[in-house]
């Protein structure tokens, strides 16, 4: 999925968003992801889970750059 992470909308549908475009994640109490282009998504995951997914994405990018994959 490259630079994408999967998230779940409140009604259960899955969407894929570009992790590089995430500007902020807040719990209000629903979790709201705001992208750099101003789009907002309300999702079922907690902010801590989303942060973990972004960190994992960043690790994949860093490791692929080191190994030249």
Secondary structure, 3 states (H helix, E strand, C coil): CCCEEEEEECCCCEEEEEHHHEEEEEECCCEEEEECCCCEEEECCCHHHHHHHHHHHHHHHHHHHHHCC
